[in-house]
Amino acid sequence: MSVGFLIAALAAGAGFFIHAFVGSRKVVVPLLRAPHVPPASRWLMFLCWHFVTIALAGLALGFGWAGVDPAGRTMGLSLTVLAAAAALLTLYVCARAGFRPWKVPPFVLFTLMAAAGGWAAAG
């Protein structure tokens, strides 16, 4: 059993539920109603939002497998790299937008997953 991968799985699972159920009401509904956003942009953002929901579910399942079965270690390592890349992308977007990264939930979430996966990889 790998505690690090299980922590990453819990983070991804929590992110999935928050993203799918809380975020959809607070972000997607207003976005779809925003008259100043062109329809093509609106629906592309809708697609991206739901892709991230699927990705978070996949991260949770993959990290969970890596956490309980040594055969999933390669999956866990791959997802750790993916989470680290997502954290870096989020950091870049924060820098461009002038946001403080620690106040942006995706940065915190992906950084936690990458750190927990890195801890698992080192152990």
N, C-alpha and C positions, 0 to 999 in steps of 0.2 A: 504494500500500500504506500502511496506517495502523498503525504500531507500537502505538499506544495501544489501538486496538480489538483487535489481536491479543493484547496482554497481558491485556485483559479476557476474551477468549475462552479463553485458557489458564487463567486463574483460575476461570472458570465450568466449564471442562472438568475441572479438578482437583477442584473442589467437587462436580461430578456424580459422579465415580468414588468419592471418599471418602464422600459421602453415600449412594450406592447400595450400596456393597459393605462399607465399614467400619461406617458409621453404622447400617445396617440390623441388623447383628449386635449392635451395642452398645446400640442404642436401641429398635428396633422389637420384637425378640424379647422382651426383658424387659418391654416395655410390654404386649404381647399376653398375657404370662403373669401380669401383675399382678392378683391377685384383688381388691384394694381399689379398682381403677378400674372404674367402672360400664361395662358392655358398650357402651353408646351412645358414651360418651366415648372408650373404647379404640379403637373402630372409626373414629370421626371423626378421631382422631389418626393412625391408620393411613392414612386417605385423605389427610390433610394432608401427611404425610410423603412419600407417593408423588407428590403433586402438586408438591411442591418438587423432587423428583428430575426430573420432567418439565420443570419451569420452568428448572432449571439446565442441562439439555440444550438447551433452546430458547435460553437466554442464550448458551451456548457456540457454537451454530450461527449465531445471528444476529450476534453480535460477530465471529465468524470471517468471515462473509460481508462485513460492513462493513470488516473489516481487509484484505481482498484485492480488493474490487470497489468502486469509487467509487459505484456505483449503490446500494450498501447503506448509505450514510452516514446516511440518514434512520432506517433500522432501528437503526444503532449509537447514534444520538442518543436515540432512544426507549428503547432498552435501558439507556442511561446514566441516564436519568430513573428508570426502573424500579429499577435497582440502587441509586440514591441513596435512593429511597423505602423500599426494603427495609432499607437501612442505618439510616435514621432510625427505622423501625419497630423494628428490633432494638435500637437505642439506647434507645428508650422502654421496651421490655420489660426490658432490663437495668436501667434506672433503677427500674422498679417492683419488680423482683426483688432489687435490691441487688447485682447482679453487676457486675464490672469489665468494660466492653465489650471491651477488648483481649484478654480471656481467653475470649471467646465467639466460636468460629469463624465463625458466620454474619455477625457484625458485621465482622470482619476481611475476610472474603471479599467481601461486598457493598460495603464501603468501597473495597477495592482495585479492584473492577470499576468503581465510579462514578468514582474518581480517574483510572483509566486511560482511561475513556471521556471524561471531562472534558478530559484532556490531548489526546486525539484531536480533540475538538470545537474546542479552542482553536487547533489547528494547521492 
